[in-house]
């Protein structure tokens, strides 16, 4: 069985979350550091006098595993990775404390 290119899967999923429908004044940015394997989706805007800046999704590739550092989506990046064929043992829910990861069906580290 051929191994899935995790970087390609991550980029495809994150790109789907960065759709500009023209109805929103918030700019959504994709940040792909393919050399160091960091991938993010950001929202940037001004609403009146308040700066809007937030990381919606942050995923890293470390030791051949996908680390989900931040997931601000409704569907869940882990669910999208599973649907793309990534096995649970290669997904780490990095936003959970290390002791909590053992209570999930996903990788601990």
N, CA, C and O atoms as CSV, one atom per row, in Angstrom:
chain,resi,resn,atom,element,x,y,z
A,1,UNK,N,N,0.843,-1.187,0.000
A,1,UNK,CA,C,0.000,0.000,0.000
A,1,UNK,C,C,0.886,1.247,0.000
A,1,UNK,O,O,1.819,1.359,0.795
A,2,UNK,N,N,0.587,2.159,-0.883
A,2,UNK,CA,C,1.373,3.380,-1.011
A,2,UNK,C,C,1.011,4.366,0.093
A,2,UNK,O,O,-0.163,4.573,0.401
A,3,UNK,N,N,2.039,4.969,0.683
A,3,UNK,CA,C,1.829,5.930,1.762
A,3,UNK,C,C,1.267,7.237,1.204
A,3,UNK,O,O,1.672,7.700,0.138
A,4,UNK,N,N,0.343,7.811,1.934
A,4,UNK,CA,C,-0.278,9.077,1.549
A,4,UNK,C,C,0.723,10.210,1.769
A,4,UNK,O,O,1.450,10.210,2.763
A,5,UNK,N,N,0.764,11.163,0.859
A,5,UNK,CA,C,1.594,12.360,1.023
A,5,UNK,C,C,0.846,13.313,1.962
A,5,UNK,O,O,-0.052,14.044,1.547
A,6,UNK,N,N,1.243,13.281,3.234
A,6,UNK,CA,C,0.522,14.050,4.254
A,6,UNK,C,C,0.555,15.556,3.992
A,6,UNK,O,O,-0.439,16.243,4.227
A,7,UNK,N,N,1.673,16.070,3.514
A,7,UNK,CA,C,1.750,17.503,3.226
A,7,UNK,C,C,0.736,17.888,2.159
A,7,UNK,O,O,0.080,18.924,2.267
A,8,UNK,N,N,0.607,17.073,1.148
A,8,UNK,CA,C,-0.343,17.347,0.070
A,8,UNK,C,C,-1.787,17.296,0.589
A,8,UNK,O,O,-2.613,18.128,0.213
A,9,UNK,N,N,-2.081,16.333,1.440
A,9,UNK,CA,C,-3.430,16.217,2.012
A,9,UNK,C,C,-3.750,17.432,2.870
A,9,UNK,O,O,-4.842,17.992,2.776
A,10,UNK,N,N,-2.802,17.840,3.706
A,10,UNK,CA,C,-3.007,19.005,4.579
A,10,UNK,C,C,-3.244,20.256,3.747
A,10,UNK,O,O,-4.174,21.014,4.020
A,11,UNK,N,N,-2.418,20.478,2.742
A,11,UNK,CA,C,-2.566,21.661,1.898
A,11,UNK,C,C,-3.922,21.683,1.204
A,11,UNK,O,O,-4.551,22.737,1.109
A,12,UNK,N,N,-4.373,20.546,0.724
A,12,UNK,CA,C,-5.671,20.465,0.039
A,12,UNK,C,C,-6.812,20.796,1.004
A,12,UNK,O,O,-7.714,21.560,0.660
A,13,UNK,N,N,-6.775,20.226,2.202
A,13,UNK,CA,C,-7.835,20.464,3.185
A,13,UNK,C,C,-7.840,21.922,3.630
A,13,UNK,O,O,-8.900,22.545,3.682
A,14,UNK,N,N,-6.675,22.472,3.949
A,14,UNK,CA,C,-6.618,23.855,4.412
A,14,UNK,C,C,-7.027,24.835,3.320
A,14,UNK,O,O,-7.638,25.865,3.604
A,15,UNK,N,N,-6.691,24.516,2.074
A,15,UNK,CA,C,-7.082,25.381,0.962
A,15,UNK,C,C,-8.609,25.457,0.848
A,15,UNK,O,O,-9.149,26.515,0.525
A,16,UNK,N,N,-9.297,24.363,1.105
A,16,UNK,CA,C,-10.770,24.371,1.074
A,16,UNK,C,C,-11.348,25.281,2.150
A,16,UNK,O,O,-12.458,25.789,1.996
A,17,UNK,N,N,-10.616,25.492,3.228
A,17,UNK,CA,C,-11.086,26.356,4.316
A,17,UNK,C,C,-10.764,27.821,4.060
A,17,UNK,O,O,-11.095,28.680,4.877
A,18,UNK,N,N,-10.135,28.110,2.954
A,18,UNK,CA,C,-9.714,29.473,2.641
A,18,UNK,C,C,-10.422,29.971,1.389
A,18,UNK,O,O,-9.779,30.405,0.434
A,19,UNK,N,N,-11.733,29.907,1.399
A,19,UNK,CA,C,-12.529,30.324,0.255
A,19,UNK,C,C,-13.044,31.739,0.494
A,19,UNK,O,O,-13.668,32.010,1.519
A,20,UNK,N,N,-12.785,32.636,-0.445
A,20,UNK,CA,C,-13.255,34.020,-0.354
A,20,UNK,C,C,-14.557,34.129,-1.134
A,20,UNK,O,O,-14.571,34.068,-2.363
A,21,UNK,N,N,-15.653,34.294,-0.392
A,21,UNK,CA,C,-16.963,34.397,-1.054
A,21,UNK,C,C,-17.306,35.835,-1.430
A,21,UNK,O,O,-18.362,36.083,-2.012
A,22,UNK,N,N,-16.423,36.793,-1.105
A,22,UNK,CA,C,-16.662,38.191,-1.462
A,22,UNK,C,C,-17.654,38.897,-0.556
A,22,UNK,O,O,-17.879,40.096,-0.722
A,23,UNK,N,N,-18.252,38.200,0.391
A,23,UNK,CA,C,-19.268,38.780,1.273
A,23,UNK,C,C,-18.686,39.230,2.608
A,23,UNK,O,O,-19.373,39.865,3.407
A,24,UNK,N,N,-17.433,38.902,2.844
A,24,UNK,CA,C,-16.843,39.138,4.148
A,24,UNK,C,C,-15.656,40.086,4.013
A,24,UNK,O,O,-14.875,39.986,3.066
A,25,UNK,N,N,-15.527,41.004,4.965
A,25,UNK,CA,C,-14.389,41.927,4.931
A,25,UNK,C,C,-13.148,41.323,5.578
A,25,UNK,O,O,-12.078,41.932,5.571
A,26,UNK,N,N,-13.293,40.129,6.136
A,26,UNK,CA,C,-12.162,39.453,6.748
A,26,UNK,C,C,-11.332,38.759,5.682
A,26,UNK,O,O,-11.860,38.022,4.850
A,27,UNK,N,N,-10.034,38.999,5.716
A,27,UNK,CA,C,-9.120,38.338,4.792
A,27,UNK,C,C,-8.686,37.010,5.413
A,27,UNK,O,O,-8.279,36.962,6.574
A,28,UNK,N,N,-8.777,35.954,4.643
A,28,UNK,CA,C,-8.317,34.643,5.092
A,28,UNK,C,C,-7.023,34.339,4.359
A,28,UNK,O,O,-6.957,34.417,3.132
A,29,UNK,N,N,-5.984,33.988,5.132
A,29,UNK,CA,C,-4.682,33.716,4.542
A,29,UNK,C,C,-4.259,32.278,4.796
A,29,UNK,O,O,-4.490,31.719,5.868
A,30,UNK,N,N,-3.637,31.702,3.787
A,30,UNK,CA,C,-3.003,30.390,3.917
A,30,UNK,C,C,-1.517,30.604,4.137
A,30,UNK,O,O,-0.881,31.364,3.406
A,31,UNK,N,N,-0.965,29.947,5.128
A,31,UNK,CA,C,0.465,30.018,5.397
A,31,UNK,C,C,1.007,28.587,5.335
A,31,UNK,O,O,0.679,27.757,6.183
A,32,UNK,N,N,1.826,28.309,4.344
A,32,UNK,CA,C,2.428,26.985,4.192
A,32,UNK,C,C,3.944,27.125,4.267
A,32,UNK,O,O,4.553,27.711,3.372
A,33,UNK,N,N,4.555,26.604,5.310
A,33,UNK,CA,C,6.008,26.521,5.416
A,33,UNK,C,C,6.363,25.070,5.114
A,33,UNK,O,O,6.445,24.240,6.020
A,34,UNK,N,N,6.568,24.777,3.847
A,34,UNK,CA,C,6.779,23.389,3.426
A,34,UNK,C,C,8.174,22.870,3.790
A,34,UNK,O,O,8.400,21.660,3.808
A,35,UNK,N,N,9.099,23.772,4.078
A,35,UNK,CA,C,10.439,23.346,4.479
A,35,UNK,C,C,10.434,22.836,5.922
A,35,UNK,O,O,11.071,21.829,6.231
A,36,UNK,N,N,9.716,23.532,6.798
A,36,UNK,CA,C,9.671,23.159,8.211
A,36,UNK,C,C,8.364,22.450,8.586
A,36,UNK,O,O,8.195,22.028,9.729
A,37,UNK,N,N,7.459,22.322,7.642
A,37,UNK,CA,C,6.207,21.575,7.782
A,37,UNK,C,C,5.227,22.183,8.797
A,37,UNK,O,O,4.732,21.506,9.698
A,38,UNK,N,N,4.968,23.483,8.616
A,38,UNK,CA,C,3.953,24.178,9.404
A,38,UNK,C,C,2.901,24.705,8.432
A,38,UNK,O,O,3.235,25.259,7.384
A,39,UNK,N,N,1.638,24.529,8.784
A,39,UNK,CA,C,0.538,24.907,7.890
A,39,UNK,C,C,-0.532,25.614,8.717
A,39,UNK,O,O,-0.952,25.106,9.757
A,40,UNK,N,N,-0.986,26.815,8.245
A,40,UNK,CA,C,-1.963,27.588,9.005
A,40,UNK,C,C,-2.976,28.262,8.084
A,40,UNK,O,O,-2.715,28.550,6.917
A,41,UNK,N,N,-4.147,28.496,8.677
A,41,UNK,CA,C,-5.160,29.353,8.068
A,41,UNK,C,C,-5.424,30.465,9.076
A,41,UNK,O,O,-5.734,30.199,10.238
A,42,UNK,N,N,-5.298,31.731,8.619
A,42,UNK,CA,C,-5.474,32.894,9.484
A,42,UNK,C,C,-6.634,33.754,9.004
A,42,UNK,O,O,-6.930,33.803,7.810
A,43,UNK,N,N,-7.284,34.428,9.939
A,43,UNK,CA,C,-8.245,35.485,9.615
A,43,UNK,C,C,-7.639,36.805,10.054
A,43,UNK,O,O,-7.130,36.928,11.169
A,44,UNK,N,N,-7.698,37.808,9.155
A,44,UNK,CA,C,-7.134,39.123,9.439
A,44,UNK,C,C,-8.130,40.174,8.961
A,44,UNK,O,O,-8.639,40.095,7.843
A,45,UNK,N,N,-8.405,41.164,9.822
A,45,UNK,CA,C,-9.335,42.232,9.431
A,45,UNK,C,C,-9.327,43.333,10.479
A,45,UNK,O,O,-8.699,43.216,11.531
A,46,UNK,N,N,-10.043,44.403,10.160
A,46,UNK,CA,C,-10.383,45.449,11.122
A,46,UNK,C,C,-11.902,45.516,11.177
A,46,UNK,O,O,-12.560,45.591,10.140
A,47,UNK,N,N,-12.452,45.489,12.364
A,47,UNK,CA,C,-13.889,45.716,12.566
A,47,UNK,C,C,-14.007,46.940,13.453
A,47,UNK,O,O,-13.793,46.894,14.665
A,48,UNK,N,N,-14.358,48.043,12.792
A,48,UNK,CA,C,-14.343,49.365,13.410
A,48,UNK,C,C,-12.927,49.646,13.909
A,48,UNK,O,O,-12.010,49.714,13.090
A,49,UNK,N,N,-12.711,49.809,15.195
A,49,UNK,CA,C,-11.386,50.114,15.727
A,49,UNK,C,C,-10.704,48.900,16.355
A,49,UNK,O,O,-9.702,49.042,17.056
A,50,UNK,N,N,-11.235,47.731,16.109
A,50,UNK,CA,C,-10.714,46.516,16.736
A,50,UNK,C,C,-10.042,45.644,15.680
A,50,UNK,O,O,-10.619,45.357,14.631
A,51,UNK,N,N,-8.828,45.232,15.974
A,51,UNK,CA,C,-8.077,44.361,15.070
A,51,UNK,C,C,-8.533,42.922,15.250
A,51,UNK,O,O,-8.608,42.413,16.368
A,52,UNK,N,N,-8.833,42.281,14.136
A,52,UNK,CA,C,-9.200,40.874,14.133
A,52,UNK,C,C,-8.012,40.109,13.554
A,52,UNK,O,O,-7.624,40.323,12.406
A,53,UNK,N,N,-7.449,39.228,14.353
A,53,UNK,CA,C,-6.334,38.408,13.901
A,53,UNK,C,C,-6.428,37.099,14.656
A,53,UNK,O,O,-6.345,37.076,15.884
A,54,UNK,N,N,-6.598,36.024,13.935
A,54,UNK,CA,C,-6.719,34.751,14.624
A,54,UNK,C,C,-6.312,33.583,13.761
A,54,UNK,O,O,-6.569,33.541,12.558
A,55,UNK,N,N,-5.673,32.641,14.411
A,55,UNK,CA,C,-5.312,31.390,13.752
A,55,UNK,C,C,-6.522,30.472,13.828
A,55,UNK,O,O,-6.956,30.108,14.921
A,56,UNK,N,N,-7.059,30.105,12.704
A,56,UNK,CA,C,-8.217,29.223,12.644
A,56,UNK,C,C,-7.757,27.765,12.668
A,56,UNK,O,O,-8.323,26.936,13.380
A,57,UNK,N,N,-6.732,27.470,11.886
A,57,UNK,CA,C,-6.196,26.108,11.800
A,57,UNK,C,C,-4.674,26.188,11.838
A,57,UNK,O,O,-4.064,27.024,11.172
A,58,UNK,N,N,-4.079,25.307,12.625
A,58,UNK,CA,C,-2.616,25.180,12.657
A,58,UNK,C,C,-2.298,23.696,12.723
A,58,UNK,O,O,-2.694,23.005,13.662
A,59,UNK,N,N,-1.580,23.215,11.718
A,59,UNK,CA,C,-1.208,21.801,11.619
A,59,UNK,C,C,0.293,21.724,11.350
A,59,UNK,O,O,0.822,22.486,10.542
A,60,UNK,N,N,0.971,20.809,12.023
A,60,UNK,CA,C,2.391,20.563,11.794
A,60,UNK,C,C,2.594,19.104,11.409
A,60,UNK,O,O,1.808,18.238,11.792
A,61,UNK,N,N,3.638,18.841,10.660
A,61,UNK,CA,C,4.102,17.475,10.413
A,61,UNK,C,C,5.353,17.265,11.252
A,61,UNK,O,O,6.351,17.963,11.071
A,62,UNK,N,N,5.302,16.307,12.169
A,62,UNK,CA,C,6.448,15.999,13.028
A,62,UNK,C,C,6.572,14.483,13.143
A,62,UNK,O,O,5.608,13.794,13.474
A,63,UNK,N,N,7.758,13.979,12.868
A,63,UNK,CA,C,8.031,12.552,13.007
A,63,UNK,C,C,7.004,11.685,12.278
A,63,UNK,O,O,6.534,10.683,12.817
A,64,UNK,N,N,6.658,12.080,11.044
A,64,UNK,CA,C,5.717,11.347,10.190
A,64,UNK,C,C,4.305,11.281,10.756
A,64,UNK,O,O,3.527,10.395,10.401
A,65,UNK,N,N,3.979,12.214,11.632
A,65,UNK,CA,C,2.620,12.300,12.167
A,65,UNK,C,C,2.091,13.708,11.952
A,65,UNK,O,O,2.849,14.676,11.886
A,66,UNK,N,N,0.781,13.795,11.845
A,66,UNK,CA,C,0.116,15.082,11.673
A,66,UNK,C,C,-0.315,15.569,13.048
A,66,UNK,O,O,-1.121,14.931,13.726
A,67,UNK,N,N,0.234,16.704,13.446
A,67,UNK,CA,C,-0.091,17.306,14.737
A,67,UNK,C,C,-1.083,18.445,14.509
A,67,UNK,O,O,-0.759,19.426,13.840
A,68,UNK,N,N,-2.274,18.319,15.057
A,68,UNK,CA,C,-3.270,19.383,14.971
A,68,UNK,C,C,-3.076,20.261,16.206
A,68,UNK,O,O,-3.420,19.874,17.323
A,69,UNK,N,N,-2.516,21.454,15.980
A,69,UNK,CA,C,-2.212,22.370,17.084
A,69,UNK,C,C,-3.397,23.276,17.420
A,69,UNK,O,O,-3.587,23.662,18.574
A,70,UNK,N,N,-4.192,23.612,16.397
A,70,UNK,CA,C,-5.374,24.466,16.579
A,70,UNK,C,C,-6.389,24.061,15.540
A,70,UNK,O,O,-6.059,23.894,14.366
A,71,UNK,N,N,-7.628,23.903,15.972
A,71,UNK,CA,C,-8.710,23.564,15.044
A,71,UNK,C,C,-9.943,24.378,15.415
A,71,UNK,O,O,-10.672,24.039,16.347
A,72,UNK,N,N,-10.159,25.446,14.677
A,72,UNK,CA,C,-11.313,26.302,14.908
A,72,UNK,C,C,-12.426,26.055,13.908
A,72,UNK,O,O,-13.214,26.958,13.625
A,73,UNK,N,N,-12.505,24.850,13.369
A,73,UNK,CA,C,-13.527,24.522,12.377
A,73,UNK,C,C,-14.670,23.764,13.030
A,73,UNK,O,O,-14.516,23.188,14.107
A,74,UNK,N,N,-15.804,23.772,12.374
A,74,UNK,CA,C,-16.954,23.020,12.880
A,74,UNK,C,C,-16.832,21.533,12.566
A,74,UNK,O,O,-17.171,20.690,13.396
A,75,UNK,N,N,-16.355,21.216,11.381
A,75,UNK,CA,C,-16.286,19.817,10.954
A,75,UNK,C,C,-15.172,19.052,11.661
A,75,UNK,O,O,-15.305,17.859,11.935
A,76,UNK,N,N,-14.078,19.742,11.953
A,76,UNK,CA,C,-12.935,19.100,12.599
A,76,UNK,C,C,-11.929,18.617,11.579
A,76,UNK,O,O,-12.243,17.790,10.724
A,77,UNK,N,N,-10.726,19.132,11.674
A,77,UNK,CA,C,-9.668,18.756,10.743
A,77,UNK,C,C,-9.364,17.264,10.853
A,77,UNK,O,O,-9.097,16.612,9.844
A,78,UNK,N,N,-9.402,16.722,12.062
A,78,UNK,CA,C,-9.138,15.286,12.235
A,78,UNK,C,C,-10.126,14.458,11.406
A,78,UNK,O,O,-9.738,13.472,10.780
A,79,UNK,N,N,-11.390,14.855,11.403
A,79,UNK,CA,C,-12.401,14.134,10.607
A,79,UNK,C,C,-12.102,14.226,9.118
A,79,UNK,O,O,-12.289,13.257,8.382
A,80,UNK,N,N,-11.638,15.386,8.675
A,80,UNK,CA,C,-11.303,15.544,7.257
A,80,UNK,C,C,-10.067,14.716,6.894
A,80,UNK,O,O,-9.992,14.155,5.801
A,81,UNK,N,N,-9.104,14.643,7.810
A,81,UNK,CA,C,-7.916,13.821,7.566
A,81,UNK,C,C,-8.287,12.346,7.478
A,81,UNK,O,O,-7.789,11.624,6.614
A,82,UNK,N,N,-9.163,11.902,8.374
A,82,UNK,CA,C,-9.626,10.512,8.340
A,82,UNK,C,C,-10.320,10.208,7.022
A,82,UNK,O,O,-10.082,9.163,6.416
A,83,UNK,N,N,-11.180,11.121,6.576
A,83,UNK,CA,C,-11.902,10.934,5.313
A,83,UNK,C,C,-10.936,10.878,4.125
A,83,UNK,O,O,-11.234,10.257,3.105
A,84,UNK,N,N,-9.768,11.536,4.268
A,84,UNK,CA,C,-8.771,11.530,3.199
A,84,UNK,C,C,-7.871,10.294,3.258
A,84,UNK,O,O,-6.979,10.137,2.425
A,85,UNK,N,N,-8.102,9.415,4.240
A,85,UNK,CA,C,-7.346,8.173,4.311
A,85,UNK,C,C,-6.208,8.140,5.308
A,85,UNK,O,O,-5.459,7.164,5.350
A,86,UNK,N,N,-6.056,9.191,6.120
A,86,UNK,CA,C,-4.997,9.208,7.129
A,86,UNK,C,C,-5.455,8.359,8.316
A,86,UNK,O,O,-6.546,8.584,8.841
A,87,UNK,N,N,-4.646,7.389,8.751
A,87,UNK,CA,C,-5.051,6.561,9.890
A,87,UNK,C,C,-4.958,7.330,11.215
A,87,UNK,O,O,-4.140,8.236,11.367
A,88,UNK,N,N,-5.814,6.947,12.166
A,88,UNK,CA,C,-5.849,7.626,13.465
A,88,UNK,C,C,-4.498,7.611,14.165
A,88,UNK,O,O,-4.156,8.566,14.862
A,89,UNK,N,N,-3.726,6.547,13.993
A,89,UNK,CA,C,-2.451,6.448,14.699
A,89,UNK,C,C,-1.399,7.414,14.150
A,89,UNK,O,O,-0.303,7.503,14.703
A,90,UNK,N,N,-1.716,8.145,13.061
A,90,UNK,CA,C,-0.811,9.159,12.522
A,90,UNK,C,C,-1.313,10.576,12.763
A,90,UNK,O,O,-0.757,11.530,12.217
A,91,UNK,N,N,-2.358,10.726,13.574
A,91,UNK,CA,C,-2.919,12.043,13.881
A,91,UNK,C,C,-2.792,12.276,15.386
A,91,UNK,O,O,-3.258,11.468,16.189
A,92,UNK,N,N,-2.158,13.386,15.758
A,92,UNK,CA,C,-2.009,13.760,17.165
A,92,UNK,C,C,-2.842,15.017,17.408
A,92,UNK,O,O,-2.711,16.009,16.691
A,93,UNK,N,N,-3.686,14.962,18.411
A,93,UNK,CA,C,-4.475,16.136,18.789
A,93,UNK,C,C,-3.622,16.978,19.737
A,93,UNK,O,O,-3.772,16.915,20.957
A,94,UNK,N,N,-2.729,17.763,19.146
A,94,UNK,CA,C,-1.768,18.547,19.905
A,94,UNK,C,C,-2.390,19.615,20.772
A,94,UNK,O,O,-1.743,20.112,21.694
A,95,UNK,N,N,-3.639,19.985,20.499
A,95,UNK,CA,C,-4.317,20.992,21.315
A,95,UNK,C,C,-4.798,20.419,22.640
A,95,UNK,O,O,-5.219,21.172,23.518
A,96,UNK,N,N,-4.743,19.101,22.800
A,96,UNK,CA,C,-5.052,18.460,24.084
A,96,UNK,C,C,-3.766,18.314,24.891
A,96,UNK,O,O,-2.693,18.091,24.330
A,97,UNK,N,N,-3.883,18.440,26.193
A,97,UNK,CA,C,-2.737,18.197,27.064
A,97,UNK,C,C,-2.254,16.765,26.869
A,97,UNK,O,O,-3.059,15.879,26.581
A,98,UNK,N,N,-0.947,16.522,27.021
A,98,UNK,CA,C,-0.422,15.174,26.781
A,98,UNK,C,C,-1.154,14.076,27.550
A,98,UNK,O,O,-1.357,12.991,27.006
A,99,UNK,N,N,-1.556,14.322,28.792
A,99,UNK,CA,C,-2.236,13.279,29.561
A,99,UNK,C,C,-3.633,12.974,29.009
A,99,UNK,O,O,-4.137,11.867,29.200
A,100,UNK,N,N,-4.256,13.922,28.340
A,100,UNK,CA,C,-5.595,13.704,27.776
A,100,UNK,C,C,-5.560,12.914,26.470
A,100,UNK,O,O,-6.539,12.256,26.118
A,101,UNK,N,N,-4.452,12.973,25.759
A,101,UNK,CA,C,-4.363,12.313,24.449
A,101,UNK,C,C,-4.569,10.804,24.552
A,101,UNK,O,O,-5.065,10.182,23.613
A,102,UNK,N,N,-4.195,10.218,25.674
A,102,UNK,CA,C,-4.355,8.784,25.871
A,102,UNK,C,C,-5.804,8.353,25.945
A,102,UNK,O,O,-6.108,7.170,25.789
A,103,UNK,N,N,-6.704,9.297,26.180
A,103,UNK,CA,C,-8.131,8.986,26.269
A,103,UNK,C,C,-8.853,9.108,24.925
A,103,UNK,O,O,-10.063,8.896,24.839
A,104,UNK,N,N,-8.095,9.453,23.877
A,104,UNK,CA,C,-8.683,9.562,22.540
A,104,UNK,C,C,-8.311,8.333,21.729
A,104,UNK,O,O,-7.492,7.521,22.159
A,105,UNK,N,N,-8.906,8.199,20.569
A,105,UNK,CA,C,-8.567,7.096,19.658
A,105,UNK,C,C,-7.391,7.467,18.753
A,105,UNK,O,O,-7.003,6.689,17.881
A,106,UNK,N,N,-6.824,8.666,18.966
A,106,UNK,CA,C,-5.746,9.142,18.111
A,106,UNK,C,C,-4.387,8.900,18.758
A,106,UNK,O,O,-4.296,8.412,19.884
A,107,UNK,N,N,-3.327,9.254,18.020
A,107,UNK,CA,C,-1.960,9.041,18.519
A,107,UNK,C,C,-1.698,9.904,19.746
A,107,UNK,O,O,-2.283,10.975,19.906
A,108,UNK,N,N,-0.817,9.423,20.604
A,108,UNK,CA,C,-0.461,10.151,21.826
A,108,UNK,C,C,0.645,11.147,21.534
A,108,UNK,O,O,0.614,12.270,22.037
A,109,UNK,N,N,1.618,10.754,20.730
A,109,UNK,CA,C,2.698,11.659,20.313
A,109,UNK,C,C,3.427,11.120,19.109
A,109,UNK,O,O,4.366,11.751,18.622
